[in-house]
Amino acid sequence: MATIDGKMVELSARELGLLEVLLQRSGRLVSKDQLVERLCEWGEEVSNNAIEVYIHRLRKKIEKGPIRIATVRGLGYCLEKIAG
């Protein structure tokens, strides 16, 4: 569970793990490999395709908040604040 813009958002453990990594590196590029490493810490193998699925789900859940996940094609993802 996370709070985004004062509202509770239910996240899976993997979504929460991805969000944590992106928040720690907010404004900086996070490669898919770095995200895979993070999720593999739990002893499970995770593919790049799985990362894309989790990022998609996470985007949907935070889309009304003050942050967004930008894709840097071929490189990874970057968490950005939305101006407003």
WOZI-V547060 format. One record per residue. N is the residue number from 1. SS is DSSP state (H for helix, E for strand, C for the rest). PSI is psi in whole degrees, -180 to 180 (none if undefined). NEAR is the number of other ideal C-beta (glycine too) atoms within 8 Angstrom. Layout:
((N,SS,PSI,NEAR) (N,SS,PSI,NEAR))
//
This chain:
((1,C,140,6) (2,E,160,8) (3,E,123,8) (4,E,119,10) (5,C,38,7) (6,C,2,4) (7,E,139,8) (8,E,134,6) (9,E,125,11) (10,C,121,5) (11,C,146,11) (12,C,167,7) (13,H,-40,7) (14,H,-41,8) (15,H,-42,12) (16,H,-41,10) (17,H,-43,11) (18,H,-45,15) (19,H,-40,12) (20,H,-46,8) (21,H,-45,12) (22,H,-39,13) (23,H,-40,8) (24,H,-30,6) (25,C,30,10) (26,C,131,10) (27,C,-4,7) (28,C,154,6) (29,C,136,9) (30,E,119,12) (31,E,160,8) (32,H,-38,9) (33,H,-40,7) (34,H,-40,10) (35,H,-39,14) (36,H,-45,12) (37,H,-44,8) (38,H,-46,10) (39,H,-27,15) (40,H,-14,10) (41,C,-21,6) (42,C,7,7) (43,C,12,4) (44,C,146,6) (45,C,136,4) (46,C,134,8) (47,C,166,7) (48,H,-35,7) (49,H,-38,6) (50,H,-39,9) (51,H,-44,14) (52,H,-40,8) (53,H,-47,8) (54,H,-39,13) (55,H,-43,12) (56,H,-48,8) (57,H,-42,10) (58,H,-43,13) (59,H,-45,10) (60,H,-39,7) (61,H,-25,10) (62,H,5,13) (63,C,-24,7) (64,C,1,5) (65,C,-176,9) (66,C,9,7) (67,E,159,11) (68,E,158,9) (69,E,114,13) (70,E,141,8) (71,E,130,7) (72,E,98,9) (73,C,126,4) (74,C,-6,3) (75,C,-45,6) (76,E,-141,12) (77,E,158,13) (78,E,131,12) (79,E,127,13) (80,E,147,10) (81,E,141,7) (82,C,127,7) (83,C,139,3) (84,C,none,3))
//
